[in-house]
Amino acid sequence: MTTTAAAESQPFQAEVAELLHLMVHSVYSETDIFLRELISNASDACDKLRYEAIANPGLITDGAPPEIRIVPNKAADTLSVVDTGIGMERQELIDNLGTIARSGTKSFLSKLTEAKDGANLIGQFGVGFYAAFMVADKIVVTSRRAGSDEVWVWSSEGGSGFEIAPASEEAAKRVARGTEIVLHLKKDAAKYLEAYEIERIVREYSDNIQFPILLVPEEGEPRQINSASALWQRAKSELKPEDYAQAYKQIAGAFDEPAMTLHYRAEGRQSYAVLLFAPSQKPFDLFQVERKGKVKLYVRRVFIADDAELLPAYLRFIRGVIDSEDLPLNISREMLQNNPQLAQIRKAVTSRVIGELEQLGDKEPGAFTKIWDAFGPVIKEGLWEDFERREKLLALARFTTTSGEKRSLKQIVDDFKPNQTEIYYLVGDSVERLKSNPKLESARARGIEVLLLTDPVDAFWTSTPLEFGGKPLKSLSQGDVDFGLIPLADDKDDKKDEPAADAATTIAVIKDALGERVSDVRASQRLTASASCLVAGGDARDRALERLLAQQNRGEITKPILEINLRHPLVAALATDTAQAKDLSLLLFEQAQILDGEMPDDPAAFASRLNQLVLRGLGK
């Protein structure tokens, strides 16, 4: 293809160059994906044209309907994907094809270099255009923005950069509006010039694209090779599970199978169709700071936005489409946030999704487990943010406890011990560390089941007053805990008859030794075997939350309360060994710090005190 002016060469963004090197020099088992990605991009361009044409009808005055054409040319060894969508100006070609603005790129590149087959990652990271370099030695993109007289050509051979130049007169006539992508295929990609191969890929990946996909053979008339139907507008009785699976992959740009499908039509004050999916695998951008959802908004089958916040942030893993019959077609993205009709749709659909997840947990626990394993920490964000639905979300949640995994709060309450009135939990870094936490000792002796919470979000949602079924949730690291009315599981664990140190004397000695390091010292109801532990006061933040906020420079750690086991020999020794009282008191405090996952304030001094104690025990 020739141009009317000298081509301008530009380098690729560094990450693009690295990505293209991987695409060009690596071999993946599923190269078919390149065509799905190009068709998806063409569909987006047609969607954008229809949206912009609402405000500016002059963009489609030529009457050409949005469509996608696939043109194989065996003589030239080229495959073209042509759309009559919105098209791109010169700077848009540079921005869209010369850089990757997606924040997940580095993560994608690292995963791609590690993976044996990177095809399953391509669609997840929004780098679909570059997948074409798996099958092409050279790519030439000719584009005319709708309403513009200028036509530009972008070309690259997948090396360090690309060229961009005005299109020749011949190319400009060929592209009246939209974008033409010409792939100069590698020798081992010749199969993609066969009509049956193209039709197979379109049927598998792109059958539900909303615009006609026309196959233009070298001989014969162009023919449509996709159904081009809005699947969400069809009756459920017409559809099969494989139809939904295919629609999920096309709408969500995903490769896994949906763990849950929700398809219904709402009628009444508002009319809208809903087709939503819960993935079975975690997408790469799940924990991006923006926490944006990926449910697409259509109005009477016209695409409006893919970031209209149709669900709360804690359901951002849900993918799919909501198609309204009542919203105005000319609604702007700026108006979406405060539109009362959309707010009603958001509220109703959110409740329906949570209800569907609840039913799935009851009827298909295996499918629900896939969702919870992938998205449980995200759903739990709603316990902090969504007061209205907190009880339902608590019922939905599954927890690792001292009794097992995937336990619901209903199961935990059903298994309450006699006289138990609270649901107990501990927040920490790992299940293994929590299981060895001394604060569990008294609860374990009574067979009380305790939630072991290890997701970062757990420190936040547990900081609000919570109850489930009238039973308050209570931290074992905060405030007073009294298990006196709950019987021991084994009478052998009853240590009431064992001698105990004098509380007043021992506490006074420890307070004097520790000084300002603690806010208080008191006898513990939590401990049975360990000597000490650190807890927060009833009005203070849980210590796990304080540590998390301190790591983010969002607060200081307040002075803890030291609880001591008066029946432990080390504590008892304090009252009789006044010479070593300070060292023993500091050891109790520093041991408690370590058991809480903290470093002693002075590790060297701690090691010295510990060594002296060991030597004394050895009689040296």
N, C-alpha and C positions, 0 to 999 in steps of 0.2 A: 504494500500500500504506500503510495507516495503522498507527500504533503506539499502545500504551496509555500512553505517557509521552512528554514532550517530548524530541525528538531532541537529542543533544549534538553540537555541531560541534567538529571538531578539524582542525588544519592538516596537510597532508602534509609528510613529510620533504622538505627542499629538493630532493634529487635526484629524488624521486618526482614532485614538481611539474614539474621540468624535463623529466622523461621523459614525463609525460602531455601536456605542451604539444607535444612532438614527435609523440606518437601522434595527438593530436586534430587538429593543424594540418598534418600531412604526409600525403602520399598514397604508398602503396607498391603495387607491382604485384601482390604476393602477400598479400592480406588473409586468405586461407583459413587461414593459420597460427593465427589467434586460436582457432578451434574445436579444433584439435589441442592447443593449450596448455591450454585449459580441460578437455578430456577427460583429458589427462595428469595434471593436478592432481587431478581426481576419482579417477583410478585410484590415485594415491598415497594419497589419503584412505581408499580401500577397503583398500589394502594395510596401512595403519597400523591400521585397525580389526581386521583379521584377526590382526595381530601382537599387539596389546594384548589381544585376546580370548583368546589362549592362556593368559595369566596371570589374566585376569578374564573368564570366560565370561559373566558377567552383562551384559556390554555388548551381547550379541546375543540376549538372552533373548526378544526379540519375534519372533525367527525370520526376520526379513526378510533375505534374502541381500544381500550387497554387489552393487550394480549401478549403472549410469549411465543416465539417461534424458535424451533431447533432445526438447524440446517447442516446436514452432513455433506461433505464434499470429498469423495474418495480420490478424485484426480489431484486435488491440492493437499490432501491429508489434513484437512481442517474441519473443525466442528464449531459452528456458530450458535450462540444463544442470544437472541434478539428480543428486546421488549419495547413496547411503545408507552413506557411509563414516564416518570418525571424528568429523567435524564440528569446530566451533570455538567456544570460549567467547569472551566479550566481549574480553578482553585479547589473545587469539590473533587475532581479527579485526583489532584495531588493529595488532598487531605484523606480521602477515602481509600485510595489505593497505594499511597506512599508511606502512610503511618498507621500505627495501631494505637488508637486512643483508649482502648479498653484496659482497665486496671488489672485484669487477670492475666495479661500476656506473659509476664515473667513466670507465673505459676504454670501456665500452659506449656511454656517452653521446657521447663524443668521436667514436667510430667511426660512430655513428648519424647524427650531424650531417654527417659527411663523405660517407657512403655515399649513392649514388643510390637504392638500394633496401635498406632496413634490415631487411627480413623475414628475410634469412639470418642476421642477428645475434641476433634475438630469443631463439630457443631456446638459443643458446650462453650467454647471460648470466642465465638463470633469472628473467626478468622477464615470463614468458608471460601472467600474468593481465592485465597492463596492455595487452597487445596487443589486448584486447577493445575498448579505446577507439578503435581504428582503425575499428570498424564501429558503435559504440554511442555515443549522446549521453548515456546515463545507465545506470548499473549498480546493481542492488539485490541484495545478498547476504543471504540468511536462513540461519542456521545453528544447529543444536543439537548440542552435544557428546554423544557416546554416553554414556548413563548419567546425563545431566543433565536437570533439569526446565526450565532456562532456555533461551529462544530469543532470539537477537539479530539485529538487522537493521543492516547496513552499507550505506550508499548514497553515491554520488558522481556528479557530472556532469563529472568530469575537470578541474575547476578547481583551486583552491588547497587544497581540503580535502575532508573527508567528514563524514557524519553517522552516528551510531550510537545505537541506541535498542532497548528491549525490543520484541519482536514483538507484533503484535496477536494476539488469540485465534484469529482465522481463519488467520493465517500459522503460528502455533504448531501448529495441528492439521495443517496441510499438510506440515510438516517434522517428522516423528516422530524422525528421526535423520539426521545428515549435513548437506549444504549444498545450497541452491538458489541458482543465479546467474541472474538475469533481466536480459537485455540489451535495452534500448530502442533498437532499431536506427535508424541514420540512413536517410534516404530512399534513398541510393544503395547500401544494403546489403540491400535487400529480397530479393535472390536467395537469401539464406541462410534464408529461410522456406520455400523449395521443398524437398520431400522428396528429389528426385533430387540436388540440390546437397549436401545434408547427407550422403546416402549416398556420394556421390563422395569427399567429404573424408575420411569415416571409413574408406573402403576404402583410400585413398591413404596416410593417415597413422596410423591407429589400429586397423587390423584385428586386430593381435595383442595388443591390450590384454587383460589376463587376466580381465576382468569383462564380463558382457554389456552391450552398449550398445544400448539400446532406443530406437527412434524412435516417438514418441507423436504420431500425426497428429491433425488436428482431427476427422477422421472415420475410423472404422475402429479396429481393434485395434492395440495396440502390437506391434511386431515387432523382433526382434534383427537388427542390421545389421552386426555384426562376427563374425569366426570365434571369437574368445575362446579361442584354443588356445595352449598353451605351445609355441611353435615349436621351442624347444631340445629338447623331449621327442620331437619327431617324427623319423623316419628321414631321413637326408640324401637318399635316393632319392626322397622325396616332394616335395622342395623344389626350387624354381627360383632362379636368381640374383636375380630381382626380388623373391622372397619374402625373401631375406636382406637385400637393400637396404632393403626396407620395414621389416623388423624392426630393422635398425641405426638407422634414423632414429627409430623409435618408442622403442627402448630407450635410445639415447644422446642423444635430443633434438637430433639433428644434421640438417644439410641437405646435407652433402657425400656422396659415395659412399665406401664402405669400400674401403681399399686392400688389405686382407687379411681373410679370414673363416676362423675356426677353429671347427669344429663337430664334437664327438665325445662319446661316452659312455664313461666309465671303469667297468670292472667288476673285481671281485676283492675285496681286503680292504675297499675302499670303493667305493660306487657313487654316481656323480654325473654330471650332464650339463653340458656346457660349450658355450657359444656366445659367442665373443669376436670383436671387430672391431678392426682398426687403422684409425683415420681417415686420410683423405688430406689433411686440413687441420688446422692447429694450433688447438686450443681456447684460449679466452682465459685460462683459469686454470692453464695448464701450469706456470708458474713461481711459483705461490703458495708462501708459506713452508711451509705445512703439507704440501705434496706428497702430498695424499691421492689414492688411486685412485678409480675410478668404476665398478668391477665390482660388480654387485648380487649379494647372497647370498640364495638361496631355500633353504628346506628343504621338500621334498615339495610344491613349487609355492606355498608360503607365503613371502611376502617377509619377510626378517629385517633386512637392513641394506644400505645402499649405500656404506658406508665401512668394510668389514670387513678391509681390507688383504689382499685375496686375492692380490695380486701385489706384488712389491717396488716401492719408490718410483720406480725408474728405468724401470718399465713402466707408469707411471700414465696414460699416454695411451691405453692399451687400454680399450675399453668392452665391456660385455656382461653376461652372466649365468652364474653357477655355481649349479646346483640339486642339493643333496645329498639322498640318500635315507637317510643314516645319522645325521646330526647330530640332536640332540634339538630338538623344536619349541620348547621353552621356554628355549632358550639365550639368555642376555642379551647385550647388546652389550659389557658389561664382561668377560664370559667368553670372548668371541671371541678376544682377543689371545693367551690362553694355552692354547687348546684344542688338544690334540695331534692330533686328527683333522683339524682345519682346517689345522694346520701341515703335515701330510702332503699335503693337497690343494694348499696353496700351493706347496710344493716341486715337486710333480709338474706342476702347471699352468705354473709358471714355466719349467721345462725344456722343456715342450711348446711354449710360445710362442716361446722362443728358437730351438728347432729348426725351427719353422714359418717364422720370419723368415729363418733360414739357407737353407732350401729355396727360399723366395721369391727370395732374392738370386741363387740359382743358376739357377732356372727362369724367373722373371719379373722380370728386372732393372729393367724400367720401373716396375712396381708397387712394388718394393722401394725404388727411388730416391725415390718420393713419400714413403714412410715415413721414409727417412733424411733427406731434405731438411727435413721438418717436425719430426722427433723425434730426430735424431742426437745433439744435445747432451744430451738427456735420457738416451738409452741409454748414453752415455759416462759418466754418473754411476755406472753399475754397475761400471765399471773401477776405480773408487775404493772402492766399497762391497761388492762381491760377489766376494770372493777365489775362492770355489769355482767360479764360472763365468767368471772373467776371461779364460781362454784362448778360450772360445767367443765371448765378447763382442768380443775383439780380432779374431777371425776375421770377425765380423759387421760390424765397423766399416768405413767407407769414408772416405778421406782425400783432401784436396787436397795435392798434392806438387809438387815442382819439375818433374815429368814430366807431370802431368795432374790430372784430377779424378776423384772416385769410385773411387779406387784402393784395393784391398784389400791387407792385409799379405802375403797369399800371392803376389799379383802382384809386390809390391815385392821379396820374397825371391827369387822366380823370376828377377828381373832384376838380381840382385846382380852387382857387378863382380868380376873376379878378385881373390882374397885378401880380399874384404870379409867381415867377420864380424859386423857390428852394423847395426841399423836406426837411422838418424839422424833427428833431428827438431829443429825450432825452434818455440818458443812465442812468440806475439806478438799484437798488436792487429788486424792486417789482413794479408791475403795479399800485397797490393802492397808493404807495408812490409817484410815478411819476405823477399820476393824480392830486394829491394835490400840486404838485410843483409850486411855484409862477412863475417860468419861462414860464409857459404855459398861463399865464393870458392874455397877449396881443394877442397871437395866438388864444386863445379860443374866445375872444371878436370878432374876425374876422371870426370865423368858419373855421379856418385853421386846417386841419388834421395833426397830429403830430405822428410819430412813437414812440412807447414806448418800448425801448429795455432793456431787463432784463437778458439775458444770459451773462455769463462772457465773452464769445468770442466777444460779441457786442462791448465791449470797445476797442478791438484790430482792427477789420476790419473797424470800423468807423474812425480810426486814419489815414487812407490813403485817399488821394483825390478821391472822388467817384462821379459818375454821372450816371443817368439812363435816357435814351432817351434824352440826352442833358440837363437834369435838374440836377444841382449839389445837393448833400446831404449836409445839413447844421445843425450843432448842436446848440441847444438853450442854451447850457452851455458854448459856446466858441465864442470869437470874437464879433464883432458888429452885431446887428440884427436891421433891420429897416423895420417896417411894414407900413410905412407912406403911400405908394401908394395903399395898400390893404384896401378896404372900411370896415367899421365896420358892423357886422351883425345886430346890433340894434343901432340906433342913440342915444338911452338913455345911451349907454356906453361911449359916447363921453365926456371926462372930460376936454376938452380944456378950457372951461369957468371957471373951478374951480380954486381957487387961488393956486399958487405954491410958494414954498420957493425959495429964491434967490439962484441960482445954485452955483455961485462962492463963496459966503459967506458960505453956508452950506457945500460944499465940502471941503473948507479950514479948517473949524472947525473939520470935521470928520477925515481928514488926520492928523491933529495935534494930535487928540485924539488916533488914532489907530497906528500911527507911522509905525514901520516895519512889522506890522501884515498883511498889504495888499500892493500890488504893485501899486494900483491906486484906486481912488474913482471917480465915474462918474454917471451922470444921466442915468436912465434906460429907454429903449424903450420896455422892456419885461414886465414890471410890470404895473398893473392897480389898484390892491387892496392891495397887500402886500407892506411892507415898504422897504424891501431890499432883495437882493440875491447875491450869489457869482458866478462868472464866470471866465473862463480862457481867457487869451489873445489870439488873433488870431493866433499867432505863437506857443503858448504853447500847451501841451497835454490837451485833455479833462479831466476834473476833475475826472470823473469816472475811466478813465484809470490810472491816477496818483494814486488814492487810491488803486486800485487793485495791481499795481506794488509795492507800498509801503508796502502792506501787505505781499508781497513775498520778501521783502528786495531787490528789484530791482530798487530802485530809491526813491528820496525824493519828497514830495509834495511841489511844488513851491508856492510862495505867490499869492493868488487870487486877482482878481479885485472885489471890492464891488460896486454893482450898487444900487442906491437909487431911490425911488419914491418920487419926489419932491412935489407931491400932497398929500402925506400921512401925517396925523396930527403929528405923532411921529417925522417925518423928519422936518416938519415945526417948531416944538417946539425947535429944536436945535438952530435955529437962535435967538430966543427970551430968552431962558433960559440958559445963559452962565454958571451958577453955576452947572447945571446938564448936560452940553454938553458932558463931557467925558463919564459919565455913560450911557447916551442915545446912544452915538456913539458905545460904547462897546456892548450895548444891540442889536443894529442893526446888528453888526457883528456876535454876538453869535447866534442870532435868525437865521440868514442866514446859519450859520454852521449847526444848528440843522435841518433846512429844507433840507439841502444837505445830511443829514445822518451822520453828524460828531458830535463828542462831543466837547463842548467848552473847550478851553485850561484849564480853571479853573472853574469847575462846581460849586464849593462853592461860588466863587465870583459872578458868573452869578446868582445863586439863591438869593444871598443877594441883588444884584442890582434890580432884578425883584421884590422882596418883598418890597423894598423901593418905587419902582414906584407904586405898588399896594396900599400901605399905603397912598402915596400922593394922589392917585386918590380917596381914601376913606376919605380924609381930616384929616388924623391922623398923 
